[in-house]
Amino acid sequence: MSQNHNVISVAENLIQEHFDLEPNLEKVIWINPDKTTEIRLLEINSDTITTGMVQSFYFAPWEEIPYAMKIAEITPEEWQKILQSEIPLPRGWTLENHKVYSRELVTA
Amino acid sequence: MSTWQNWQAAFLKQARSDWEAYQKTTEFDWPYCHRLHYLQMATEKLSKALLIAGDLELENLTGSHSAFVNFIRAAGKNRKLQKPLGLKRSPLQAHFKKLLPLAREIELLAPALAKSSPNPEYPWEDPAGNVLAPTEYSFPLMKQLQKTPQGIQLLRHIEIFLKRFEELFM
């Protein structure tokens, strides 16, 4: 199994799990899915609090998930502001290459 | 040139010092405002120590006091915490969700977020027009932290996170 295939499988399982656990999770944006060493996720969740910024938390690799992860929860309003470039993404993050996951997509 | 690791170490050092100060205030009959002030500062810096590793720009870290609620939400996704906290696999997220209301109250102690509500640093005006000093306010939050299962758990977790940050989060 290739490194790329592994990271896709790990990321998509994780995204599925987050949809299962979070009833108000609307979308997950996987930033730069071609990166095989780190998984960066933007989670659009109406349950989260508005901070006016993208707070991405680091998750170290470990036995169950052997990739570093950075996950940020944002509100749907904050997502709109990101799309309008009113809220910047964290350092090194870009929407030039991303995948969007919806609840419908992962449960299909 | 400084690296994010230098900043993380410094935030963590200060968070641990704030926590030590919080614990010292529990040894004496000090007004609750002082205890809560140190607790709020310790939790904010603990959260920011992890955010620094998440590519956040430094000016965003120092320009905002919101971080602890999202830190607790992130902890609910961190399966690495299950064993050290003695939690079973499935309820990890549910466990941390139960702690969110108290985490939010701690976060809102920062005067910039509290605005005209009670906070441990500056006087405020209550709805009846009375101007109150933090030192004369009873802060129901303190009792919630000390007497409720959620409060006791949250304080225990904060202590573990601070003591074992490198092992649990990095």
Interface residues (C-beta under 8 A of the other chain):
Chain A: H18 L21 E22 T48 I49 T51 G52 M53 V54 Q55 S56 F57 Y58 F59 A60 W62 E64 I65 K70 I71 A72 E73 P88 P90 R91 G92 W93
Chain B: L50 L51 A53 G54 D55 L56 E57 N60 S64 S66 A67 V69 N70 F71 R73 A74 K77 N78 R79 K80 Q93 R104 F169 M170
